[in-house]
Amino acid sequence: MLGKPGCHLCDDALAVIERVAADLGVGHEVRDITQASAEERDEYWDKIPVTFVDGERHDFWRVSEERLRAALGA
């Protein structure tokens, strides 16, 4: 997930990601957009939180638990 400190949508998304990752036994990583490259900041700043599955953008703003489970189960 790409987010930033103090972002309530990021906190909500992370809760879903942590729950799904724990249930499925997969890892997850959280990156701070304020520490990201200028290119990533330009592309994603107004879309955080942004979730990625296997390096590909999966979702932004809100995380659907069902969609995330389906993507990780595939």
Secondary structure, 3 states (H helix, E strand, C coil): CEECCCCHHHHHHHHHHHHHHHHHCCCCCCEEHHHCCHHHHHHHHHHCCEEEECCEEEEECCCCHHHHHHHHHC
